[in-house]
Amino acid sequence: MASQKSTPNTGEAKAPRRARGHARVASLLEAASAEFAERGYEATTMTAIAARAGASIGSLYQFFPTKEQVAGTLIEQYVTELEAAFDQLSEEVPLLDVSVVAGRLTTFFVAFRTTYPAFVVLVDARDIALPGATGVRERLRKGIASVLAALAPRLSVEEALFRSVVVQHLMKAAVTLSYDASVVDHHAAMLEFQRVVEHYLEDVMEATRGGQTGAAHRGATPKERSASGKGVGPKSKGKSGVSA
């Protein structure tokens, strides 16, 4: 029997051609996602994935010759879904108040991790050369940058990408906060954190209003920023983007 440990990616995956094959692949990936989430990447075996899916090990190897290919396919699906969500938010941003955008970004990764717990497990397997892991961070930041560009249309591409790094870390921090067992009232804490994100987004918008370059605005004091932008900031009129 073939070893259940990860092996070099030397096999060619068979693409399903019929509806039955697509359903089988979907079942295998669902089982793999559950196994990775529960056991971690290293501890998950191809045998366990097949058993959970109610399929033979041969059927699994037919579509995914290695565990790396299973993980890579899942990561690609996750990232593609995240990109689509960022694209949708970018289209909606012009119609939304900044407080609502802040709420959506604050809960974005929290909700995704709840729905797809295996995503973090696979992306964090940094010592493993996962096919779909290359460029994940860059792709997510590009999606965030598109949201920022929609929020502040005069923002340069370079500045939007720079700011996307900060926003990405804020979004990851929101996940940490949401899972902090020492916090008594998570909803109240998330609302407070949303205000932090909102203030940063307002700063992004202010950077394009004051006539300063992004770099100059980043290095300016709050007083200097206010003087440059003449104290004009976005009005908050929408409801919070954080749901109970």
Secondary structure, DSSP 8 states (H G I E B T S, - for coil): ---SS---S-S------SHHHHHHHHHHHHHHHHHHHHH-TTT--HHHHHHHHT--HHHHHHH-SSHHHHHHHHHHHHHHHHHHHHHHHHHHGGGS-HHHHHHHHHHHHHHHHHH-THHHHHHT-TTS--TTTTTHHHHHHHHHHHHHHHHSTT--HHHHHHHHHHHHHHHHHHHHHHT-TT-S-HHHHHHHHHHHHHHHHHHHHHHHHSS--HHHHHHS-HHHHHHHTTT------S--S---
